[in-house]
């Protein structure tokens, strides 16, 4: 049962630095998705590398899924709003991601995995976030865990905002996952019409809001559905105040983290700190040395 929490106060909210519209693309075996956080924003939103949003009622848009593919050097966080996706990887992990569940995978030194829908009809909707690893952790052993919807910490504020805490901490509620180096905050917020939500944020952390239903307002700037608002790094701000706009309420992801401030070198599914490390990753993959 969700706990009712008093709304936290934010003395001065961060503003919106930029609104970003995602780019329609496809990945895997042709799965249609929207790339919201792309490679060009990786340094600005360090430690986050990518955010994909996918959602369709047409099975042809997702049925082929993501057959075997490698990763090295970062973590993937898949949040499923609707649908069923089967995960298998070369480290021996297997799990079924269902409505409201989260799959957290630390690729680290390398895994080859697949994500295949276990449905032939109905809606498939969710998000995949890529979170960078510090250089010291990129060659650690891979790690994986599934969280069913019922396992994710939740609370409701006295203003009626329902929050799911996937990572970090909000209103005294610890999330499902914590990470020391990147200190990620990952909240799914459901704001009723006229609802307000305040979240303190460390001044040095990068943060963004992605609205996936309805419309939000942040410091007087409207954030429409399917837009990412990059929140300004204002040293005088102590957090962000989010308000629902419109009659239907708002659903949004609030994501923030501590930047690593390390070189980012990406080649497809590999994210390392130098070109030499990318060449090594490619060689290890071709020669079957990934975990």
C-alpha positions in Angstrom: 0.0 0.0 0.0 1.4 3.4 -0.9 2.2 5.7 1.9 0.8 9.2 2.1 3.6 11.7 2.3 3.6 15.4 2.9 4.7 17.4 -0.1 8.3 18.4 0.1 9.1 22.1 -0.3 11.3 23.6 -3.0 12.4 27.2 -2.3 13.4 27.9 -5.9 12.6 25.6 -8.8 14.9 24.9 -11.7 13.7 26.3 -15.0 13.5 24.7 -18.4 16.7 25.2 -20.4 15.5 23.4 -23.6 12.5 21.4 -24.8 13.5 18.3 -26.9 11.2 16.4 -29.3 12.3 12.8 -29.8 13.2 11.4 -33.1 11.3 8.5 -34.6 13.6 5.5 -35.4 13.8 1.8 -35.2 16.1 -0.6 -33.4 16.6 -4.4 -32.8 14.8 -6.3 -35.5 12.8 -3.2 -36.6 11.1 -2.2 -33.4 9.6 1.3 -33.9 10.5 3.7 -31.1 11.2 7.4 -30.3 14.8 8.3 -29.3 14.3 11.1 -26.8 17.8 11.4 -25.4 20.3 10.9 -28.2 24.1 10.9 -28.5 24.3 14.6 -29.0 23.0 15.2 -25.5 25.2 12.7 -23.6 27.6 15.3 -22.2 24.9 17.7 -21.3 22.9 15.0 -19.5 25.8 13.0 -18.1 25.6 10.3 -16.7 22.6 9.4 -19.0 23.4 8.2 -22.4 20.1 7.4 -24.1 16.3 7.4 -23.5 14.0 5.5 -25.8 10.2 5.6 -25.6 8.2 2.9 -27.3 4.5 2.5 -27.5 2.2 0.9 -30.1 -1.1 -1.1 -30.4 0.2 -2.5 -33.7 2.1 -5.8 -33.1 4.0 -5.2 -36.4 5.8 -2.3 -34.7 7.3 -4.5 -31.9 6.7 -8.2 -32.5 10.3 -9.0 -33.8 11.8 -7.5 -30.6 15.5 -7.2 -30.0 17.3 -10.5 -30.9 20.8 -11.3 -29.5 23.0 -8.1 -29.3 26.0 -7.1 -27.1 26.5 -4.3 -24.6 29.6 -3.2 -22.7 30.4 -0.3 -20.4 27.0 0.9 -19.0 23.6 -0.1 -17.5 20.2 -0.4 -19.1 17.0 0.3 -17.2 13.8 -0.9 -19.0 10.5 0.2 -17.5 7.5 -1.5 -19.0 4.1 0.3 -18.8 2.3 -2.3 -20.8 3.2 -5.6 -22.4 5.4 -8.6 -21.8 9.1 -8.9 -22.7 11.3 -12.0 -22.2 15.0 -11.3 -21.3 17.8 -13.8 -21.8 21.5 -13.2 -21.6 24.9 -14.8 -21.9 25.6 -14.5 -18.2 22.8 -16.9 -17.5 20.1 -14.5 -16.5 16.5 -14.8 -17.6 13.4 -12.9 -16.7 9.9 -11.8 -17.8 9.2 -8.1 -17.8 5.5 -7.3 -17.4 3.1 -4.4 -16.8 4.7 -1.9 -14.4 7.9 -3.8 -14.0 11.5 -2.8 -14.3 14.6 -4.7 -15.6 17.9 -3.3 -14.5 21.0 -4.8 -16.2 24.6 -3.8 -15.6 26.4 -4.8 -18.8 29.8 -3.8 -17.4 32.5 -5.9 -19.1 29.9 -7.4 -21.4 26.8 -9.4 -22.1 25.0 -10.6 -25.1 21.2 -10.5 -24.5 17.9 -10.6 -26.2 14.6 -8.9 -25.4 11.7 -10.6 -27.2 7.9 -9.8 -26.7 5.8 -12.6 -25.3 2.6 -11.3 -26.9 1.2 -11.3 -30.4 -1.4 -8.6 -29.9 -2.2 -5.7 -27.6 -0.3 -2.6 -26.5 3.5 -2.6 -25.9 4.7 0.5 -24.1 7.6 1.5 -22.0 11.0 3.1 -21.8 14.7 2.2 -21.9 17.3 4.4 -20.2 21.0 3.9 -20.6 23.1 4.9 -17.6 26.8 5.3 -17.9 29.3 3.5 -15.6 32.4 5.1 -14.2 35.7 4.0 -15.8 36.6 2.0 -12.7 33.4 -0.1 -13.0 33.2 -0.7 -16.8 35.0 -4.0 -16.6 33.2 -5.4 -13.6 31.1 -8.6 -13.8 27.6 -8.1 -15.3 24.6 -7.9 -13.0 20.9 -8.2 -13.6 17.6 -8.0 -11.7 13.9 -7.9 -12.5 11.5 -6.0 -10.3 7.8 -6.8 -10.6 5.4 -3.8 -10.3 4.5 -4.9 -6.8 8.2 -4.7 -5.7 8.7 -1.1 -6.7 8.4 1.4 -3.8 5.5 3.8 -4.2 3.9 6.7 -2.3 1.2 9.2 -2.7 1.6 12.8 -1.6 -1.0 14.8 0.3 -1.6 16.6 -3.0 -2.7 13.3 -4.6 0.5 12.8 -6.7 1.3 9.1 -7.1 5.0 8.4 -7.4 6.9 5.2 -8.2 10.6 5.3 -7.1 12.6 3.2 -9.5 16.0 4.6 -8.3 17.2 7.1 -5.8 15.1 8.6 -3.0 12.0 10.8 -2.9 10.0 12.1 0.0 11.9 9.8 2.4 11.1 6.7 0.2 14.2 4.8 -1.1 13.9 3.4 -4.6 14.5 -0.1 -5.9 18.1 0.6 -6.9 20.8 3.0 -5.7 24.2 3.7 -7.3 27.0 5.6 -5.5 28.9 6.9 -8.5 26.0 8.3 -10.5 23.3 8.7 -7.7 20.5 8.2 -10.2 17.0 9.5 -9.4 14.2 7.9 -11.5 10.6 8.7 -10.7 7.4 7.9 -12.5 4.9 10.6 -11.5 1.1 10.6 -11.9 -0.2 14.1 -11.2 -4.0 14.7 -10.9 -5.5 17.8 -12.6 -4.0 20.8 -10.8 -1.5 18.6 -8.9 1.9 19.9 -7.9 5.1 17.9 -7.0 8.3 19.2 -5.5 11.5 17.3 -5.7 14.7 18.5 -4.1 17.8 18.1 -6.4 21.5 18.6 -5.7 22.7 21.6 -7.6 25.4 19.7 -9.4 23.2 17.0 -10.8 21.9 17.0 -14.3 18.1 16.5 -14.6 15.3 16.2 -17.2 11.6 15.6 -17.3 9.8 13.5 -19.9 6.1 14.0 -20.2 4.3 11.0 -21.7 0.7 11.9 -20.9 -1.0 15.3 -20.6 1.0 18.4 -20.1 3.2 19.8 -17.3 4.4 23.2 -16.3 7.9 23.9 -14.8 8.7 27.4 -13.6 6.2 28.9 -16.1 7.3 26.9 -19.1 4.7 24.5 -20.6 6.0 21.0 -21.3 3.7 19.1 -23.8 3.3 15.4 -24.1 6.2 13.6 -25.8 8.6 16.3 -24.9 11.7 16.2 -22.8 12.5 19.3 -20.7 16.2 19.6 -19.9 16.2 21.3 -16.5 18.6 24.2 -16.1 21.6 23.8 -13.8 20.8 26.9 -11.7 23.1 27.1 -8.6 20.4 29.0 -6.7 17.8 26.4 -7.3 17.3 23.6 -4.7 15.0 21.4 -6.8 12.2 21.3 -9.2 8.5 22.1 -8.9 6.3 20.3 -11.4 2.6 21.2 -12.0 0.0 19.4 -14.0 -1.6 21.4 -16.8 -4.9 20.5 -18.5 -8.0 18.7 -17.4 -6.7 15.1 -17.6 -3.7 15.2 -15.3 -0.1 14.5 -16.2 2.2 11.5 -16.3 5.9 12.1 -16.5 9.4 10.7 -15.8 11.7 12.8 -13.6 15.3 11.6 -14.0 18.4 13.1 -12.5 22.0 12.0 -11.7 25.5 13.0 -10.7 27.7 13.6 -13.7 30.8 11.4 -14.1 32.7 14.1 -16.1 34.7 11.4 -17.9 35.3 10.9 -21.6 32.4 9.3 -23.4 33.3 7.2 -26.5 30.4 5.3 -28.0 30.3 2.8 -30.9 26.9 1.3 -31.2 26.2 -0.9 -28.1 29.6 -0.2 -26.5 30.3 2.9 -24.4 33.8 3.3 -23.1 36.3 6.0 -22.3 38.7 5.7 -25.3 38.9 4.5 -28.8 41.4 1.8 -27.8 38.8 0.4 -25.3 36.2 0.4 -28.1 38.6 -1.6 -30.4 39.1 -4.0 -27.5 35.3 -4.4 -27.0 34.8 -5.1 -30.7 37.6 -7.6 -30.7 36.3 -9.4 -27.6 32.8 -9.6 -29.2 34.0 -10.9 -32.5 36.2 -13.5 -30.8 33.5 -14.6 -28.4 35.0 -13.2 -25.2 32.0 -11.3 -23.9 30.4 -12.8 -20.8 
